[in-house]
Amino acid sequence: MIQLDQVSLRRGGRVLFQKASMQIHPGWKVGLTGVNGAGKSTLFATLLGSVTPDEGYLHRPQIWTVAHMAQEIKALDMAAIDFVLSGDEEYWNIQEKLANSDSLNDHDLMHLHGRFDEIDGYSAPAKAAQLMAGLGFMEHQNKLLVSSFSGGWRMRLNLARTLMSRSDLLLLDEPTNHLDLDAVLWLEDWLKAYDGTLILISHDRDFLDAITDHILHIENQELTLYTGNYSTFETTRSERLAQQQQAFEKQLETRVHLQKFIDRFKAKASKARQAQSRIKQLERMQDLAPAHVDTPFTFSFREPTKMSSPLLAMENVAIGYENKLIANRINLQITPSTRIGLLGMNGAGKSTLIKSLVGDLPLLGGERNASELLNIGYFAQHQMDALDDQASPMLQLARIADPKISEATLRSFLGSFGFSGERMDTPCESFSGGERARLALSLIVWQRPNVLILDEPTNHLDLDMRHALTMALTDYDGAVVLVSHERQLIASVCDELFLVHGGKCTEFDGDLTDYANWLRQARIDMIKQGGIISAPEAEIIEKTPVSKVDKEAQRKLAAQRREQTRPIRKNIEKCESQIEKIQLRLQGIEDLLADGTLYEANRKEDLLKLMTEQTELKIKLEQAEEQMLELMMTLEELESSFE
């Protein structure tokens, strides 16, 4: 397990947290939370061994394999699937040795082949391909060079490489930042089934809720471990803060009372002793901090410019690039009350539709009719890239503001987006991704759009800013078209959902839970067809009558099915083995607890250790049984899809 004993960490002379003591047990899934700059990344660096605590010590088992997702990767001239495979270091090393086996003797070769089989080396390429497919890569992209992908897609490759590691401890820092909703849902399922210890930094509440069983929160230079998921943490923390506030107010009242007594009687000889007693009591009283809840960002969209209805209409539209058709027969009407959430698998055409709506991409067919009053506020990744790196937030806002607007008004507006003091006048070339996203969003808000078209607006935003954006969009008086992996944002803001799939854009009959179920079934259907294929191809295959196959073809098909289900069956076997070991140990502990001498005073420590181990094993047993049940259900669904 991971153990912190009186750990204090400082960064740049600033105390992040101090005298933290706790234990993180194997198999726990921990969400690491706190405001930006609280010390989350520094704690990760300490777990990795690259930062040493200023005080105390942090221990983790040295035999553990640690997988950590780096924030950047180089533009390597290496095939994408090879880059992912290199995440399993032992597999990669054995492969390299086998590729240069001339210098190896028979004994070494036999040992390498034996170990290669033990670590399921022969199925590693299939596992890597599955990871890439889950994160949105098409099959033909597996052989492309890493250098051919954009920054966001390289981050997906980096995530796939991290997941490829057969790790005991997995550290993930904002893994959903460059993912769309279907990739987030896939990653969520993958992490639920992960049997190692997970420590996760994320600003996605739904993601944390679905995965974590503990929350480690950094606040007011303290590190506090909460049991339960993020929603449970919020409830527990709010109750604790309320109790802390009451204690603070009571202490403040006591201080005032003591001070009044001291001030009144310290000069009187008859009361001098009592006054000195009150002074000592006041000095001994430990300061309680007032309940500190970080002030959230608060902003609102300015009243939109003049309206008309419809503001924008797409009639029988075909979208795509040059001769590549992505989707057609699209009919959309955007009125002032429109609140659309766009859903669809990666590559289905959501971003293409967004660009066509905005007018950045010419239509392949049909008509785009825009009102003379149309004023689009468009947020996408390239809006952040288009910021003037040499200009400060104040200068960039002043460029689009009426010269009559006072500087104080502009500064107050930027302050609502988290810019204060010298940051308002600092060139944004040094800004973090979060600061750039906030600045781009603020410039859109200032222009009073009557239609907001937002493509993943929450990337790089922390929890407070995401909440502020959700509240602002809820109160916004204009139309909204939204693509986001943030389920809470979609559910709070959008009144209707449209699905881009199979070359079409149609209204989705259901909610986000229904969409998650649809997505899982769609993936099973794709596996049934032998890989990740495009929706139009799937339609053609479904309509093609299946001819009678011979025994050889049936044998090959059965082998293919066994190969596709083998990883799941292997995981079920691992779960069964783990459950058997836990049950044997629990039986052994029960036999030991039946020994009456164990309850004597001099054996109190032995009894406590056994009872602690018993509790931990029961938790692990429950988790293993739940994981095996989920795997068996997945296997059953997959096998039934072959029939």
Secondary structure, 3 states (H helix, E strand, C coil): CEEEEEEEEEECCEEEEEEEEEEECCCCEEEEECCCCCCHHHHHHHHHCCCCCCEEEEECCCCCCEEECCCCCCCCCCEHHHHHHCCCHHHHHHHHHHHCHHHCCHHHHHHHHHHHHHCCHHHHHHHHHHHHHHCCCCHHHCCCEHHHCCHHHHHHHHHHHHHHCCCCEEEEECCCCCCCHHHHHHHHHHHHHCCCEEEEECCCHHHHHHHCCEEEEEECCEEEEEECCHHHHHHHHHHHHHHHHHHHHHHHHHHHHHHHHHHHHCCCHHHHHHHHHHHHHHHHCCCCCCCCCCCCCCCCCCCCCCCCCCCEEEEEEEEEECCEEEEEEEEEEECCCCEEEEECCCCCCHHHHHHHHHCCCCCCEEEEEECCCCCEEEECHHHHHCCCCCCCHHHHHHHHCCCCCCHHHHHHHHHCCCCCHHHHHCCHHHCCHHHHHHHHHHHHHHCCCCEEEEECCCCCCCHHHHHHHHHHHHHCCCEEEEECCCHHHHHHHCCEEEEEECCEEEECCCCHHHHHHHHHHHHHHHHHCCCCCCHHHHHHHHHCCCCCCCHHHHHHHHHHHHHHHHHHHHHHHHHHHHHHHHHHHHHHHHHHHCCHHHHCHHHHHHHHHHHHHHHHHHHHHHHHHHHHHHHHHHHHHHHHHCC
